[in-house]
Amino acid sequence: MTQHGWARAVNKAADILRRGAWYPIVEKASDGKVVVVEVDQKPVRVSRVDVQVRQEAPDCWSVVYRAGVMRPTFGGVTPPPTYAVCPSCRERQEFQGQPEKMVCNRCQRESAVDWTDTC
């Protein structure tokens, strides 16, 4: 598939797309109202107003702030208020403090954390 940039869900539109994760755009509608992104090797149509678009591939971790009230999970553990999304494999990963770089637990790629690019 030909790639036409990258897209990620805007804050209140995360549904099929993970918050903070960038997906390759594989098709754009001629009217500009829809983009088709690849999610788990399948094409997914998304309204253009529900995504942020960029031309270049992401190279830094995105920081995501969890919305809503924090509730303890099963076992009484409360998740931290933020997590990061790997630019390479889109794995979500929790962290401590404000690291400059992180290594992905899944793909082992080390990348900088972009603290100016939060969602």
C-alpha positions as CSV (number, residue, x, y, z in Angstrom):
1,M,0.0,0.0,0.0
2,T,1.2,3.5,-0.8
3,Q,1.6,5.7,2.3
4,H,0.3,9.3,2.4
5,G,1.6,10.4,5.8
6,W,0.7,9.5,9.4
7,A,-2.5,10.1,11.5
8,R,-3.4,9.8,15.1
9,A,-6.7,10.3,17.0
10,V,-7.4,13.7,18.5
11,N,-8.2,13.7,22.2
12,K,-11.9,13.0,22.3
13,A,-12.0,10.9,19.1
14,A,-9.9,7.9,20.2
15,D,-12.1,4.9,19.4
16,I,-10.4,2.3,17.1
17,L,-7.1,4.2,17.2
18,R,-5.0,4.2,20.4
19,R,-4.5,7.6,21.9
20,G,-1.0,8.9,21.1
21,A,-0.2,6.3,18.5
22,W,0.6,7.3,14.9
23,Y,-0.8,5.1,12.0
24,P,0.2,5.2,8.4
25,I,-2.3,6.8,6.0
26,V,-2.8,4.4,3.1
27,E,-5.6,6.3,1.3
28,K,-7.2,9.8,1.3
29,A,-10.7,10.5,0.0
30,S,-10.9,12.9,-2.9
31,D,-13.2,15.2,-0.9
32,G,-10.6,15.4,1.9
33,K,-13.1,14.3,4.6
34,V,-11.9,10.8,5.2
35,V,-8.5,9.1,5.5
36,V,-7.8,5.4,5.6
37,V,-5.2,4.3,8.1
38,E,-3.6,0.9,8.6
39,V,-4.5,-0.7,11.9
40,D,-3.2,-4.2,12.6
41,Q,-2.6,-4.6,8.9
42,K,-6.2,-3.7,8.0
43,P,-7.6,-0.5,6.4
44,V,-9.7,1.6,8.7
45,R,-11.7,4.6,7.5
46,V,-11.6,7.6,9.8
47,S,-13.1,11.1,9.5
48,R,-10.4,13.7,8.8
49,V,-11.7,15.9,11.6
50,D,-11.1,13.1,14.1
51,V,-7.3,12.8,13.4
52,Q,-4.2,14.9,13.4
53,V,-2.1,14.4,10.3
54,R,1.7,14.7,9.7
55,Q,3.9,13.9,6.7
56,E,6.9,12.3,8.4
57,A,7.0,9.1,10.4
58,P,7.1,9.6,14.2
59,D,10.5,9.2,15.9
60,C,9.7,10.2,19.5
61,W,7.6,8.7,22.2
62,S,4.2,10.5,22.6
63,V,3.0,11.2,26.1
64,V,-0.6,10.5,26.9
65,Y,-2.5,12.0,29.9
66,R,-5.2,9.6,31.1
67,A,-8.6,11.4,31.3
68,G,-11.1,11.1,34.1
69,V,-11.0,10.0,37.7
70,M,-8.3,7.5,38.6
71,R,-9.8,4.4,40.1
72,P,-7.9,1.4,41.5
73,T,-7.6,-1.5,39.1
74,F,-8.3,-5.1,40.0
75,G,-5.9,-5.8,42.9
76,G,-6.0,-2.2,44.2
77,V,-3.3,-0.8,42.0
78,T,-3.9,2.7,40.8
79,P,-2.4,3.4,37.3
80,P,-0.1,6.5,36.9
81,P,-1.7,9.5,35.3
82,T,0.3,9.2,32.1
83,Y,1.8,6.6,29.8
84,A,3.9,6.9,26.6
85,V,3.4,5.4,23.2
86,C,6.3,3.9,21.2
87,P,6.9,5.6,17.9
88,S,7.9,2.3,16.3
89,C,5.5,-0.4,17.4
90,R,2.7,1.7,19.2
91,E,3.1,-0.2,22.5
92,R,1.9,1.7,25.5
93,Q,4.4,1.9,28.4
94,E,4.2,3.4,31.8
95,F,7.2,5.4,33.1
96,Q,8.5,7.3,36.2
97,G,9.5,10.9,36.3
98,Q,10.2,12.8,33.1
99,P,12.7,10.7,31.1
100,E,14.5,12.2,28.1
101,K,14.7,8.7,26.4
102,M,12.9,5.4,26.8
103,V,13.5,1.9,25.6
104,C,10.4,0.0,24.4
105,N,9.7,-3.2,26.4
106,R,8.2,-4.7,23.3
107,C,10.4,-3.8,20.3
108,Q,13.5,-2.7,22.3
109,R,13.9,0.5,20.2
110,E,15.3,3.5,22.1
111,S,13.8,6.8,21.3
112,A,13.6,10.3,22.7
113,V,10.4,11.4,24.6
114,D,8.8,14.4,23.1
115,W,7.3,16.3,26.1
116,T,6.0,19.0,23.7
117,D,3.8,16.5,21.9
118,T,1.3,15.4,24.5
119,C,-2.3,14.2,24.1
